[in-house]
Amino acid sequence: MRANGKSCVAPVIAIALLLGVTLMATHSATALVIPPGDLAATQSNSDLVLTFPTISPRLYTVQAGPNPLQWTNRAPVIAGDGTVKTVVLSNALSGSQGFCRLLIQTPAGLLLPVNSAFAILGYDCGGIQEQVYVTGFDPSTGNILGDVYLKTVCSCGKACSTTHTKWAAVTWDLTGNAVSAMALSNAPAVSTNFSATDATGDTIYNAGTRAYLVVPIPASPTGVTVLQSGDQFNVFWTFNGVNPATITSSTLTAIPLDNVAASNLTTAVSGSATSGVIPTLQPSTTYQITVVNATIAGSSPPSAPVSVMTSPATVLPSAPTNVVAAWQIPDPSGTTDSITVTWQSGDPGNSPIDEYQIVINGSDGGGTFTQTVSGTTLTAYFNSVDFIPNWSITVQAHNAAGWGPKSITVNLGGL
């Protein structure tokens, strides 16, 4: 999305916005500031006449506000068609200071997935052509409604071919995914220049035989709260300036401020969830947590950072579970073999598990062998092990508070 801006009145200092760059300019009490880029402006009495070229299928929105941080739409959204458009802002040059900008947004195209198109049409002779037309928003769900014309041509030899066509009624969600489709028995009435915008600024429109969706980029999330539970943060937030149904994902980031040994932690949360978990926290460490929301239009600025210090490590990890031991590539004819041990982690306590200790003990003088692996490893290998004795195996987890209890002993018979 690109923003071009123009001063709507004549204050002593005006701001022009282009591609996120802020430019400062000084001008006389009667002059207009002309921003760089494609947006042009002329004065007509107290009105401001804006002209700008358009490109299909981009969407253009003229906005105005009392400052460069507050904007409202001053004209209906305009679908680009390759022509120059003109928008008149009445009385824009009278009264108190104001600002204008032109938003240029690249839309997402709406389509019926190939598998759904084939299920409805029943033929796919080298590809299915689609003509897509949106018709409005579903009043009960807010989803997008539309009709799709499907066509494919099947050759039956050098001298003939058969054209297969079908209309389908399709519903898309506000992330652009088709959620339902059904065949229509008759061709519906469609408009090639239909457009609509819902109450939260989501816009759908047709440009010829294609349909498009534009949703706003979210504002910074608000209401971020963070609670520690064991070795993880439970993070909660509220969407801001956007329809929650348009959110495709959220990214949670925790940056350690006072522990050089600790790493930055990032968690991605899919869909429109308003909570997520950041795991493997280090004890006695202050983290700065932020949340970023994303739609198909782009990502929000980060939320205001929240700083939280984790608790000291006082809770030992629980015993590992589901310990399994097995001979690896058994060879009873040899004098030695290998044992593989796998397990699953238990509750880490209130700091991450940093290592595991695995002990195998053989009967009849088979010996005792100990191995230590990292806290992210759930497999251990013991090579050159006598294949005759029976072996007992335990696994134990360690965190910053110390060693937790051993797992249940698992027995592995000799070969």
NORDA-V223765 format. One record per run of one state. SS is the DSSP state (alpha for helix, beta for strand, coil for the rest). FROM is the first residue (numbers start at 1). TO is the last residue. If there is no record, write none. Layout:
ss->SS from->FROM to->TO
ss->SS from->FROM to->TO
//
This chain:
ss->coil from->1 to->1
ss->beta from->2 to->7
ss->coil from->8 to->12
ss->beta from->13 to->18
ss->coil from->19 to->20
ss->beta from->21 to->26
ss->coil from->27 to->39
ss->beta from->40 to->44
ss->coil from->45 to->46
ss->beta from->47 to->53
ss->coil from->54 to->58
ss->beta from->59 to->67
ss->coil from->68 to->69
ss->beta from->70 to->73
ss->coil from->74 to->77
ss->beta from->78 to->79
ss->coil from->80 to->83
ss->beta from->84 to->89
ss->coil from->90 to->98
ss->beta from->99 to->105
ss->coil from->106 to->107
ss->beta from->108 to->109
ss->coil from->110 to->113
ss->alpha from->114 to->121
ss->coil from->122 to->128
ss->beta from->129 to->137
ss->coil from->138 to->143
ss->beta from->144 to->155
ss->coil from->156 to->160
ss->beta from->161 to->172
ss->coil from->173 to->177
ss->beta from->178 to->184
ss->coil from->185 to->194
ss->beta from->195 to->197
ss->coil from->198 to->202
ss->beta from->203 to->207
ss->coil from->208 to->209
ss->beta from->210 to->214
ss->coil from->215 to->221
ss->beta from->222 to->229
ss->coil from->230 to->231
ss->beta from->232 to->238
ss->coil from->239 to->243
ss->alpha from->244 to->246
ss->coil from->247 to->248
ss->beta from->249 to->256
ss->coil from->257 to->264
ss->beta from->265 to->270
ss->coil from->271 to->274
ss->beta from->275 to->278
ss->coil from->279 to->285
ss->beta from->286 to->295
ss->coil from->296 to->297
ss->beta from->298 to->299
ss->coil from->300 to->305
ss->beta from->306 to->309
ss->coil from->310 to->320
ss->beta from->321 to->328
ss->coil from->329 to->336
ss->beta from->337 to->344
ss->coil from->345 to->354
ss->beta from->355 to->362
ss->coil from->363 to->366
ss->beta from->367 to->374
ss->coil from->375 to->378
ss->beta from->379 to->385
ss->coil from->386 to->390
ss->beta from->391 to->399
ss->coil from->400 to->401
ss->beta from->402 to->406
ss->coil from->407 to->409
ss->beta from->410 to->412
ss->coil from->413 to->415
//
